[in-house]
């Protein structure tokens, strides 16, 4: 370890010897960024749904619009939330919004929501006390459950002029190997460039499903909506999904 201008550094600080994945995670590779997606739902049933905060299907806005951020508890008034998503042209946008009584409208118009995270809790709190929702009228497009501090939705939209390269997926459920039931893991995409919807993959499994594509990443093109879904053969189970990959700019990348 060494110190320069008060900054503690390893000998690999500038990426000369570091693994490529670590360089990307440290924002040392131009036009590359790490994407980590986490989804959870406690009531997966026989209806195929994306693994997100609500045990329902997920709809996308018909057009870009301002949204209303609100909490179910007034104790969250004054808390701030970072909203990340895409604009009308599928370009990345983000905004920090402060929660207030009656809800707060975003300044930006969002076409897609890719994540929400609490950046500062309300006075006297350490996380969100109520359920935080992001809506147009009564339709929810983003949500943070009580005490979670961030959205947990296995839903992602690829920005314009980028490709998402999936490295790893893991699905875990509360189903036991002895129950006689199984789940179906499904990846559903909608390509907003050509209008084609695909069921990319369907795989039955019992309790845990993993897919490693690190050596051969699966590419999702620009302006593609992706949902990682689960469905049970019978009964109701909790389920969680982890997705990791890299978002890489398609063109106009210059050397650092």
SVG drawing of the C-alpha trace seen along z (x, -y; Angstrom):
<svg xmlns="http://www.w3.org/2000/svg" viewBox="-55 -20 59 55">
<polyline fill="none" stroke="black" stroke-width="0.4" points="0.0,0.0 1.1,-3.6 -0.2,-7.1 -0.2,-9.9 -1.8,-13.3 -3.5,-11.7 -5.1,-8.9 -4.4,-5.3 -3.7,-3.2 -2.7,0.3 0.0,0.8 -2.8,1.7 -4.7,-1.6 -4.4,-2.6 -5.6,0.8 -2.4,2.1 -2.5,5.4 -6.1,5.7 -8.6,8.1 -10.9,6.7 -14.1,7.1 -12.5,5.1 -11.4,2.4 -15.0,2.1 -16.3,2.0 -13.9,-0.8 -15.0,-2.8 -11.5,-2.5 -12.7,-1.2 -14.3,-3.9 -17.8,-3.0 -18.2,-0.1 -20.2,0.2 -21.2,3.0 -24.9,3.8 -26.2,5.6 -29.9,6.4 -31.6,7.9 -35.2,9.0 -37.4,10.4 -41.0,11.5 -42.5,13.4 -45.5,14.7 -44.5,16.4 -47.6,18.4 -48.7,20.2 -48.9,16.9 -45.6,16.0 -44.5,12.6 -41.2,10.6 -39.6,11.0 -40.3,7.5 -42.0,5.9 -45.6,6.7 -47.0,10.1 -48.4,8.9 -47.3,8.4 -45.4,5.3 -46.5,2.7 -44.4,0.1 -45.4,-3.6 -46.9,-4.2 -44.8,-7.4 -42.4,-9.4 -44.0,-11.3 -43.4,-12.8 -44.0,-10.5 -45.1,-11.0 -42.8,-9.7 -44.6,-9.1 -44.4,-7.1 -47.1,-5.3 -45.7,-6.8 -45.3,-10.5 -42.2,-9.5 -40.4,-9.4 -41.0,-13.1 -37.7,-14.8 -36.0,-11.5 -34.4,-11.7 -34.5,-9.0 -32.3,-8.6 -34.4,-7.5 -32.5,-6.1 -34.2,-5.3 -34.5,-6.3 -36.0,-9.2 -38.3,-9.3 -35.3,-8.4 -34.1,-5.6 -31.1,-7.7 -30.1,-7.4 -31.5,-10.0 -31.5,-10.2 -32.9,-12.5 -32.9,-12.9 -36.4,-13.5 -37.4,-14.5 -40.5,-12.8 -43.2,-15.1 -46.8,-14.8 -49.1,-14.2 -46.2,-13.0 -43.5,-14.8 -43.5,-15.0 -40.3,-14.3 -38.8,-17.1 -37.8,-14.7 -40.2,-12.7 -39.3,-9.0 -40.1,-6.3 -38.5,-3.5 -37.4,-3.0 -34.3,-0.9 -33.9,-1.5 -34.6,-3.5 -32.4,-3.9 -32.6,-5.9 -29.8,-8.5 -30.8,-10.0 -33.4,-8.8 -35.8,-11.2 -34.7,-12.9 -34.4,-10.4 -34.5,-7.4 -31.9,-5.0 -34.0,-3.7 -37.5,-4.1 -40.4,-3.6 -43.2,-3.3 -43.5,-1.7 -42.1,-4.2 -43.8,-4.1 -43.2,-5.8 -46.4,-6.2 -48.2,-7.7 -51.8,-8.0 -52.4,-4.6 -49.9,-2.5 -46.6,-1.6 -43.4,-1.8 -41.0,-1.6 -41.2,-0.6 -39.1,-0.4 -40.5,1.9 -40.5,1.0 -37.0,1.1 -35.4,2.2 -33.8,-1.2 -33.7,-0.3 -35.9,1.2 -35.6,5.0 -36.9,5.7 -35.6,8.1 -36.6,5.7 -34.2,3.8 -34.3,1.7 -31.1,1.4 -30.3,-2.3 -29.9,-3.5 -26.5,-2.9 -25.6,-0.3 -25.6,3.5 -26.2,5.4 -24.0,8.5 -25.3,10.9 -22.7,12.7 -24.6,14.5 -28.1,15.3 -29.1,17.1 -32.6,17.8 -33.4,19.1 -36.8,20.1 -38.3,21.5 -39.5,24.6 -38.0,27.8 -36.7,30.7 -39.2,33.0 -42.4,31.0 -43.0,32.5 -43.5,29.0 -41.2,27.1 -40.7,23.6 -40.2,22.2 -37.6,19.6 -38.4,17.4 -36.7,14.5 -39.0,12.3 -37.8,9.4 -39.4,6.7 -37.3,5.0 -38.5,1.5 -36.5,1.0 -38.3,3.7 -41.3,4.4 -40.6,8.1 -41.3,9.8 -39.5,13.0 -39.5,15.6 -35.8,16.0 -35.4,18.9 -37.6,21.2 -36.1,23.6 -37.8,25.8 -36.0,26.1 -36.8,27.2 -35.1,24.9 -32.0,23.2 -31.2,22.2 -27.9,20.8 -26.6,19.8 -23.0,18.7 -22.3,16.9 -19.0,15.2 -17.1,17.0 -19.7,16.4 -21.9,13.5 -25.5,13.3 -26.1,10.0 -29.3,7.9 -29.5,5.1 -30.3,1.4 -33.8,0.4 -34.7,3.9 -37.0,4.4 -36.0,7.4 -38.0,9.2 -36.6,12.2 -39.8,14.1 -40.7,17.0 -43.8,19.3 -44.7,22.2 -46.3,25.5 -48.4,25.3 -48.6,23.6 -46.9,20.3 -43.2,19.7 -40.8,16.9 -38.2,16.2 -35.2,14.1 -33.1,13.4 -29.6,12.1 -28.4,10.8 -25.0,9.4 -23.5,8.2 -21.9,5.3 -23.4,2.4 -21.1,1.5 -21.5,-1.5 -21.9,-0.4 -20.0,-3.2 -18.0,-6.5 -15.8,-5.0 -12.4,-6.8 -9.3,-5.6 -8.6,-7.0"/>
</svg>
